[in-house]
Amino acid sequence: MQDVVIIGSGPAGLSAAVYAKRAKMDVMVVEKEPFSGGQIVNSEQVDNYLGINGISGFDIAMKFYEKRNSQNSLPRLLHKSVFYW
């Protein structure tokens, strides 16, 4: 059983996962795409992300991925389609 299940592994989802893991919670992240990063991956240039200017969406997604992998205990990341009613 998970303490937290996060839907989506874009900037908000990965940030939530990092902070939940820091709080020693058992975290699962569910993502429908085969990669993390969310819609930002498709941006040619990101100039409005706090503290980071002039970076491609792909590069910032890779920074998110590197941060996620730098944690001692990674949240589980499931690549599944999620449906809700």
Secondary structure, DSSP 8 states (H G I E B T S, - for coil): --SEEEE--SHHHHHHHHHHHHTT--EEEEESSSSSSGGGGG-S-B--BTTB-SB-HHHHHHHHHHHHHHSSS--EEEE------
